[in-house]
């Protein structure tokens, strides 16, 4: 029985109670008085009980109508709240985006991206995790992460169901961080051959596949010193001989450790950065908005990096 009751009938019922008049209620709902009376009659027939007592001069609730009124108000209020909630999500007045990225991106590109997005979408809560790339991938797989960032080739073979899509957003050349007392700092650039005899303090996962595969084997570093974090690698370089390879976007981070940062050439190797997201059919409006914002903003990263490199960005402390 209740499934046959319409929202229009319920709204008509409340309009009559609030106006205490069929004619006034009809005007408020932009209906004829006959149409309004028909809605009330349909409601009472569907309910199987009289809800209103009518006289030529007044209208009032029956005992059942009095008990029914607060229930109707609660139903309509809950519906209005639900519709407003959906509208807020659609219009990005609220929402949640869960973002994850490994350390190098976490301390270079992501803070600026999130700050700019939050400035234009203050109602959306962007929650960011700076975690190893393995955790980024796991979060995408189990649904705890909406948007992930990392090396472009890292998703290959991870998700057989193709539930995650990959967007290449930036290709950044690798540079080399050096101690200020390293003789290589006297040049304008460094070649891979120059690094062969220096320990490479390496924080990059899968460096053999993602980086060294693009370098002639005869120029590969003879010694790798593995660590997990770029900050650890740069801290170690301050107190021991060696080199650290970073994307050029990490210039401010490298300079913060008092190190020299130079282009790495012969060959020039780029670090391709990708955005990973669940397939668009499963994205919320907030996540879709963050994804589109990032894809629109990504060219700025490349342009900024190119501008700095053209200016010959180089730092020699002291």
VMD Tcl script that draws the C-alpha trace (Angstrom):
set ca {
  {0.00 0.00 0.00}
  {2.63 2.54 1.03}
  {4.58 1.94 -2.17}
  {1.70 3.49 -4.16}
  {1.91 6.77 -2.21}
  {3.66 9.53 -4.16}
  {5.84 12.38 -2.95}
  {3.47 14.80 -4.65}
  {0.59 13.52 -2.54}
  {2.63 13.88 0.66}
  {3.70 17.42 -0.26}
  {0.07 18.30 -1.02}
  {-0.96 16.98 2.40}
  {1.58 19.16 4.21}
  {0.69 22.19 2.07}
  {-2.95 21.92 3.17}
  {-1.95 21.61 6.83}
  {0.39 24.61 6.64}
  {-2.10 26.81 4.80}
  {-5.17 25.47 6.67}
  {-6.95 25.99 3.36}
  {-7.31 24.02 0.16}
  {-7.41 27.15 -1.99}
  {-4.27 28.67 -0.41}
  {-2.44 25.35 -0.60}
  {-3.39 25.00 -4.27}
  {-1.97 28.44 -5.04}
  {1.26 27.61 -3.16}
  {1.70 24.45 -5.23}
  {0.63 26.15 -8.50}
  {-2.28 23.73 -8.90}
  {-6.00 24.10 -9.37}
  {-8.05 23.46 -6.24}
  {-9.60 20.45 -7.93}
  {-6.18 18.97 -8.71}
  {-5.05 19.48 -5.10}
  {-8.24 17.91 -3.75}
  {-7.65 14.98 -6.09}
  {-4.14 14.43 -4.66}
  {-5.49 14.41 -1.09}
  {-8.31 12.04 -2.05}
  {-5.82 9.67 -3.75}
  {-3.61 9.73 -0.66}
  {-6.48 8.92 1.67}
  {-7.68 6.14 -0.63}
  {-4.22 4.61 -0.80}
  {-3.85 4.87 2.98}
  {-7.38 3.56 3.55}
  {-8.09 6.21 6.18}
  {-9.28 9.82 6.39}
  {-6.44 12.23 7.19}
  {-8.28 15.58 7.04}
  {-11.63 16.83 8.30}
  {-13.12 19.39 5.94}
  {-15.88 21.90 6.45}
  {-16.93 24.83 4.28}
  {-14.88 27.14 6.47}
  {-11.94 25.12 7.75}
  {-9.75 22.07 7.37}
  {-8.08 20.18 10.21}
  {-6.27 16.93 10.90}
  {-8.00 13.80 12.03}
  {-6.46 11.81 14.90}
  {-4.73 9.58 12.35}
  {-3.71 12.65 10.32}
  {-2.15 14.21 13.41}
  {-0.03 11.11 14.03}
  {0.84 10.87 10.33}
  {2.10 14.48 9.94}
  {5.49 14.19 11.75}
  {6.24 10.99 9.85}
  {5.60 12.74 6.53}
  {7.79 15.67 7.54}
  {10.60 13.31 8.51}
  {10.39 11.39 5.22}
  {10.44 14.57 3.12}
  {13.24 16.12 5.20}
  {15.37 12.99 4.78}
  {14.71 13.02 1.05}
  {15.63 16.70 0.76}
  {18.81 16.06 2.74}
  {19.73 13.15 0.49}
  {19.13 15.18 -2.66}
  {21.15 18.10 -1.26}
  {23.98 15.72 -0.40}
  {24.07 14.38 -3.95}
  {23.93 17.91 -5.35}
  {26.84 18.93 -3.10}
  {28.88 15.98 -4.33}
  {28.03 16.75 -7.95}
  {28.86 20.45 -7.56}
  {32.02 19.64 -5.54}
  {30.87 21.48 -2.41}
  {31.98 18.32 -0.59}
  {33.72 15.05 -1.38}
  {36.82 12.98 -0.66}
  {39.88 12.18 -2.78}
  {42.49 9.73 -1.46}
  {45.87 10.32 -3.11}
  {49.11 8.36 -2.69}
  {52.62 8.83 -4.10}
  {56.19 7.74 -3.32}
  {58.65 10.04 -1.61}
  {60.30 11.89 -4.49}
  {56.95 13.08 -5.83}
  {55.66 13.64 -2.30}
  {58.27 16.30 -1.62}
  {58.34 17.90 -5.07}
  {55.22 18.00 -7.25}
  {52.37 16.77 -5.05}
  {52.31 19.55 -2.42}
  {51.88 22.21 -5.10}
  {49.27 20.18 -6.98}
  {47.17 19.52 -3.88}
  {47.46 23.13 -2.68}
  {46.26 24.47 -6.04}
  {43.40 22.00 -6.28}
  {42.27 22.69 -2.70}
  {42.36 26.43 -3.37}
  {39.83 26.06 -6.20}
  {37.83 23.25 -4.53}
  {37.82 24.07 -0.80}
  {34.92 21.73 -0.04}
  {36.76 18.62 -1.24}
  {38.89 16.79 1.32}
  {42.15 15.60 -0.29}
  {43.85 13.00 1.93}
  {47.44 12.30 0.95}
  {49.70 9.37 1.84}
  {53.44 9.50 1.09}
  {54.15 5.79 0.85}
  {56.42 3.43 -1.12}
  {55.24 2.66 -4.64}
  {54.23 -0.87 -3.58}
  {51.70 0.66 -1.18}
  {50.42 2.98 -3.90}
  {49.69 -0.03 -6.10}
  {48.15 -2.00 -3.23}
  {45.83 0.90 -2.40}
  {44.64 1.10 -5.99}
  {43.98 -2.62 -5.99}
  {42.05 -2.79 -2.71}
  {40.17 0.47 -3.21}
  {41.74 2.46 -0.35}
  {43.44 4.82 -2.86}
  {41.61 6.77 -5.57}
  {44.55 8.41 -7.36}
  {48.16 7.21 -7.34}
  {51.39 8.60 -8.78}
  {54.62 6.85 -9.68}
  {56.95 5.65 -12.47}
  {55.03 5.16 -15.70}
  {55.96 1.52 -16.24}
  {55.26 0.31 -12.75}
  {51.70 -0.88 -13.44}
  {52.72 -3.30 -16.18}
  {51.37 -6.74 -15.31}
  {50.11 -5.70 -11.88}
  {46.38 -5.67 -12.60}
  {45.25 -8.34 -15.02}
  {41.66 -7.05 -14.87}
  {42.71 -3.64 -16.21}
  {40.70 -1.88 -13.50}
  {43.31 0.88 -13.29}
  {44.04 3.33 -16.09}
  {47.43 5.03 -16.56}
  {48.00 8.62 -17.69}
  {51.52 9.81 -18.54}
  {51.75 13.29 -17.04}
  {55.43 14.26 -17.17}
  {58.82 13.12 -18.48}
  {61.63 14.65 -16.45}
  {65.36 14.25 -17.26}
  {67.56 12.71 -14.60}
  {70.23 14.89 -13.00}
  {72.97 13.97 -10.56}
  {73.57 15.23 -7.02}
  {77.25 15.62 -6.10}
  {79.26 16.59 -3.06}
  {80.70 20.08 -3.40}
  {84.24 18.66 -3.21}
  {83.65 16.30 -6.14}
  {85.82 17.30 -9.17}
  {82.81 16.70 -11.44}
  {81.22 19.88 -10.10}
  {83.66 21.91 -12.20}
  {81.79 21.03 -15.40}
  {78.42 22.13 -16.74}
  {77.11 18.57 -17.01}
  {78.06 15.01 -16.11}
  {78.07 11.91 -18.33}
  {77.14 8.38 -17.27}
  {80.71 7.37 -18.05}
  {81.91 9.90 -15.44}
  {79.83 8.14 -12.77}
  {81.02 4.62 -13.47}
  {83.62 4.50 -10.69}
  {81.57 6.37 -8.09}
  {79.19 4.55 -5.70}
  {75.59 5.23 -6.71}
  {73.49 5.71 -3.59}
  {70.23 4.49 -5.03}
  {66.69 4.88 -3.69}
  {64.85 4.17 -6.97}
  {63.01 0.83 -7.14}
  {63.71 -1.24 -10.25}
  {66.53 1.09 -11.35}
  {67.90 -1.61 -13.66}
  {64.66 -1.70 -15.67}
  {63.50 1.92 -15.41}
  {66.87 3.69 -15.75}
  {69.96 1.61 -16.48}
  {68.28 -0.19 -19.37}
  {68.62 3.12 -21.24}
  {72.37 3.39 -20.52}
  {75.12 1.39 -22.29}
  {76.19 -1.44 -19.96}
  {79.82 -0.32 -20.11}
  {78.79 2.92 -18.41}
  {76.75 1.36 -15.58}
  {77.94 2.25 -12.06}
  {80.15 -0.47 -10.63}
  {78.69 -0.15 -7.13}
  {75.10 0.42 -5.97}
  {74.42 1.40 -2.36}
  {70.70 0.63 -1.84}
  {68.47 2.72 0.43}
  {64.68 3.20 0.53}
  {64.24 6.98 0.61}
  {65.62 9.89 -1.38}
  {66.20 11.90 1.81}
  {68.29 9.04 3.17}
  {70.35 8.92 -0.03}
  {71.02 12.67 0.01}
  {71.86 12.60 3.73}
  {74.37 9.80 3.14}
  {75.94 11.70 0.24}
  {76.71 14.61 2.54}
  {78.99 12.42 4.68}
  {80.45 9.92 2.22}
  {81.72 9.72 -1.36}
  {79.25 8.83 -4.09}
  {76.45 10.26 -6.22}
  {72.65 10.31 -6.14}
  {70.53 10.35 -9.30}
  {67.26 12.31 -9.10}
  {64.76 13.78 -11.56}
  {65.51 17.43 -12.27}
  {62.33 18.47 -10.44}
  {64.09 17.53 -7.18}
  {66.48 20.48 -7.51}
  {65.20 22.38 -4.48}
  {65.35 19.21 -2.40}
  {68.95 18.51 -3.42}
  {70.01 22.10 -2.77}
  {68.45 21.89 0.67}
  {71.10 19.30 1.54}
  {73.90 21.64 0.44}
  {74.76 19.56 -2.63}
  {75.50 20.43 -6.25}
  {72.99 19.38 -8.89}
  {74.01 18.95 -12.55}
  {72.44 17.57 -15.75}
  {73.21 13.93 -16.47}
  {73.89 13.27 -20.17}
  {75.36 10.90 -22.73}
  {72.72 9.60 -22.75}
  {69.96 11.82 -21.38}
  {67.53 9.55 -19.52}
  {64.03 10.70 -18.60}
  {61.99 9.66 -15.60}
  {58.41 9.20 -16.80}
  {55.79 10.04 -14.20}
  {52.27 8.66 -14.43}
  {48.93 9.12 -12.71}
  {47.03 5.93 -11.90}
  {43.26 5.92 -11.31}
  {40.38 3.50 -11.15}
  {38.47 3.28 -14.42}
  {36.32 6.39 -14.86}
  {33.02 4.52 -14.59}
  {33.76 3.98 -10.89}
  {34.97 7.51 -10.00}
  {33.13 9.89 -7.70}
  {32.62 13.49 -8.91}
  {35.40 14.68 -6.57}
  {37.89 12.07 -7.79}
  {36.99 12.76 -11.43}
  {37.51 16.46 -10.76}
  {40.95 15.88 -9.18}
  {41.95 13.63 -12.09}
  {40.96 16.20 -14.71}
  {42.59 19.02 -12.73}
  {45.86 17.07 -12.59}
  {45.83 16.30 -16.32}
  {45.22 19.98 -17.05}
  {47.92 21.09 -14.59}
  {50.59 18.57 -15.64}
  {51.89 20.62 -18.61}
  {52.82 23.36 -16.12}
  {55.23 20.97 -14.42}
  {57.03 20.21 -17.66}
  {57.09 23.88 -18.68}
  {58.44 24.96 -15.29}
  {61.16 22.32 -15.38}
  {62.17 23.30 -18.92}
  {62.33 26.98 -17.97}
  {64.60 26.22 -15.04}
  {66.86 24.02 -17.13}
  {67.12 26.64 -19.88}
  {68.14 29.15 -17.25}
  {71.03 26.82 -16.46}
  {69.85 26.03 -12.97}
  {72.87 24.95 -10.97}
  {73.87 25.28 -7.36}
  {77.27 25.31 -5.74}
  {76.90 26.12 -2.03}
  {79.31 28.65 -0.65}
}
mol new
graphics top color blue
foreach p $ca { graphics top sphere $p radius 0.5 }
foreach p [lrange $ca 0 end-1] q [lrange $ca 1 end] { graphics top cylinder $p $q radius 0.2 }
display resetview
